[in-house]
Amino acid sequence: MGPYILRRLLIMIPTLVVISFIIFVIIQLPPGDYLETYIAELESQGEWVDPQQIRMLREQYGLDEPFLQQYWTWATGMLHGDFGYSFEYGLPVTEVVGDRVFLTTLISICTILFTWMVAFPIGMYSATHQYSWGDYGLTLIGFLGLATPNFLLALVMLYFANVTFGTSIGGLMDPQYLEADWSWAKFKSVLEHLWIPVVVIGTSGTAAMIRRLRANLLDELHKPYVVTARAKGVPPFKLLCKYPLRVALNFFIADIGNMLPSIISGAEIVAVVLSLPTTGPILIAALQSQDMYLAGSFLMFLAILTVVGVLVSDIALALLDPRIRLQGGASR
């Protein structure tokens, strides 16, 4: 296991280098840059733009340098914690992001836990009580979860939380904590507001996982080794957890690599509707305004999550399923 992890960590280095280059190419593909967009916006409002000042800004931020030089400056800066400068906010990227990465990560982790805690027992019940009234009812709820858009559910939950609990979700915390330093009171305020975005974002993923777990578990429950274990008198719950469920969980573990970035990048619309101070709305705004260093930093963050998530899922699969071997090749 140790040599495999070390080899994968070494492979991650050139992988992230290639990804960073592709990201930089993509964010440079649209014609022009942020300054040109900013000039066009000012001129459309009838304001005068000083060409000398624009030229100084291009020289200051290296926008007049060759493409490879700009990429080298950005890539080497990330190694030292310098992710570039956000033209839109007039601040370094690290200061713009601030607490947003922490809040985004917190929401993502809580959403994954919520998804698994709800999907596991429901999927197990539906598989072991196939075609029962409970199975039909849970299937109907699952289909409703898949069919309901997250932004619509977010609007409903906003009204429900405000009317029933008197909780205003906008900002993910009470207004007095928006600019305050982190404290236990601020963290409690975040936890008070956290449950609604977790439920909204996790609903569709939970419904999908319930259907997949039910299908995989039903497939395993009809295999000969399960029939043999039943014939030997293995208790039903022990049999379910020790063999079929363990095999059926493989796809849950394999999805870790895709789940982390998909939750973070797939919640932008919900974040806009709920006014969440997460990375999603900033990423959309950065792409629209061609704030390339801010957008590139977010995309690199998603790439790192994907690479690390795939590594974690591969290691967890090897620990969960004895049929999986990390060293490759045929075994006797």
RARARA-V201147 format. One record per residue. PHI is phi in degrees with one decimal (NA if undefined). Layout:
phi->PHI
phi->PHI
This chain:
phi->NA
phi->-59.6
phi->-59.5
phi->-64.2
phi->-63.5
phi->-62.3
phi->-63.4
phi->-67.4
phi->-64.0
phi->-69.0
phi->-68.4
phi->-62.6
phi->-64.0
phi->-65.3
phi->-62.4
phi->-68.7
phi->-64.3
phi->-64.3
phi->-62.7
phi->-61.9
phi->-66.6
phi->-64.0
phi->-60.7
phi->-66.1
phi->-64.2
phi->-65.0
phi->-73.1
phi->-95.1
phi->-64.8
phi->-59.8
phi->-63.7
phi->81.8
phi->-147.4
phi->-61.8
phi->-64.4
phi->-65.3
phi->-63.7
phi->-65.8
phi->-63.1
phi->-62.1
phi->-66.4
phi->-66.7
phi->-66.3
phi->-67.4
phi->-92.2
phi->81.2
phi->-94.5
phi->-93.3
phi->-115.8
phi->-82.7
phi->-60.2
phi->-63.8
phi->-66.8
phi->-64.3
phi->-63.3
phi->-65.2
phi->-66.2
phi->-62.7
phi->-68.8
phi->-65.1
phi->-101.1
phi->72.5
phi->-74.5
phi->-94.7
phi->-83.2
phi->-61.5
phi->-57.2
phi->-63.7
phi->-66.5
phi->-62.7
phi->-63.8
phi->-62.1
phi->-63.6
phi->-69.5
phi->-67.6
phi->-69.8
phi->-65.3
phi->-63.3
phi->-65.1
phi->-104.2
phi->82.9
phi->-103.1
phi->-95.6
phi->99.6
phi->-120.2
phi->-88.9
phi->-70.3
phi->-64.4
phi->-99.1
phi->67.8
phi->-140.8
phi->-60.5
phi->-57.7
phi->-61.4
phi->-77.1
phi->-67.3
phi->-65.4
phi->49.8
phi->-79.4
phi->-65.3
phi->-65.2
phi->-62.6
phi->-65.7
phi->-63.7
phi->-63.5
phi->-61.7
phi->-63.2
phi->-65.4
phi->-64.0
phi->-63.7
phi->-66.7
phi->-63.1
phi->-62.6
phi->-61.4
phi->-60.6
phi->-69.2
phi->-64.5
phi->-86.2
phi->-71.3
phi->-60.9
phi->-64.5
phi->-67.5
phi->-62.8
phi->-65.2
phi->-64.2
phi->-63.2
phi->-72.9
phi->-84.4
phi->-124.9
phi->-59.2
phi->64.7
phi->-86.2
phi->-63.3
phi->-63.2
phi->-64.5
phi->-63.9
phi->-64.6
phi->-66.7
phi->-64.6
phi->-62.0
phi->-63.0
phi->-63.3
phi->-65.7
phi->-63.7
phi->-64.9
phi->-72.0
phi->-85.2
phi->-84.3
phi->-62.9
phi->-62.4
phi->-67.9
phi->-69.3
phi->-63.1
phi->-63.3
phi->-64.0
phi->-64.4
phi->-68.4
phi->-59.3
phi->-66.3
phi->-62.6
phi->-67.7
phi->-71.3
phi->-76.3
phi->-82.5
phi->-107.8
phi->68.8
phi->-102.4
phi->-95.1
phi->-83.4
phi->-53.7
phi->93.1
phi->66.6
phi->-161.5
phi->-64.6
phi->-56.5
phi->-69.8
phi->-101.3
phi->-60.7
phi->-105.2
phi->-83.3
phi->-70.1
phi->-69.1
phi->-149.2
phi->-65.1
phi->-64.2
phi->-67.6
phi->-65.1
phi->-63.5
phi->-64.6
phi->-63.1
phi->-63.3
phi->-64.5
phi->-93.7
phi->-74.1
phi->-66.3
phi->-69.4
phi->-62.4
phi->-64.7
phi->-65.4
phi->-65.5
phi->-71.3
phi->-83.4
phi->-63.2
phi->-65.5
phi->-65.8
phi->-64.6
phi->-60.7
phi->-65.8
phi->-68.4
phi->-60.4
phi->-65.6
phi->-70.1
phi->-65.1
phi->-60.6
phi->-64.9
phi->-65.7
phi->-69.7
phi->-62.0
phi->-63.5
phi->-71.9
phi->-66.1
phi->-100.8
phi->-86.2
phi->-59.9
phi->-66.8
phi->-72.8
phi->-62.4
phi->-65.2
phi->-63.4
phi->-64.7
phi->-64.0
phi->-81.1
phi->88.0
phi->-66.7
phi->-55.2
phi->-56.0
phi->-68.3
phi->-63.9
phi->-62.7
phi->-62.6
phi->-77.9
phi->-81.5
phi->-118.3
phi->-62.1
phi->-63.3
phi->-62.1
phi->-73.2
phi->-68.2
phi->-78.8
phi->-55.6
phi->-71.6
phi->-61.5
phi->-68.2
phi->-65.4
phi->-83.6
phi->-59.6
phi->-61.7
phi->-94.7
phi->-69.7
phi->-59.8
phi->-68.2
phi->-68.9
phi->-67.5
phi->-69.3
phi->-83.3
phi->-95.6
phi->-108.8
phi->-63.5
phi->-65.1
phi->-62.8
phi->-63.6
phi->-68.4
phi->-64.4
phi->-89.6
phi->56.4
phi->-82.8
phi->-81.5
phi->-109.9
phi->-78.7
phi->-58.5
phi->-60.4
phi->-66.4
phi->-63.0
phi->-61.2
phi->-64.2
phi->-65.7
phi->-68.7
phi->-69.0
phi->-93.7
phi->60.4
phi->-78.9
phi->-66.5
phi->-69.8
phi->-67.7
phi->-64.2
phi->-62.4
phi->-65.8
phi->-65.0
phi->-64.6
phi->-66.4
phi->-61.2
phi->-66.0
phi->-65.2
phi->-63.6
phi->-60.3
phi->-64.5
phi->-64.4
phi->-66.5
phi->-62.5
phi->-64.2
phi->-62.9
phi->-62.5
phi->-66.2
phi->-64.3
phi->-66.4
phi->-65.0
phi->-63.0
phi->-64.7
phi->-74.9
phi->-81.1
phi->-113.9
phi->-66.6
phi->-76.6
phi->-91.1
phi->-120.9
phi->-85.1
phi->-80.8
phi->77.2
phi->82.3
phi->-83.4
phi->-124.6
phi->-95.9
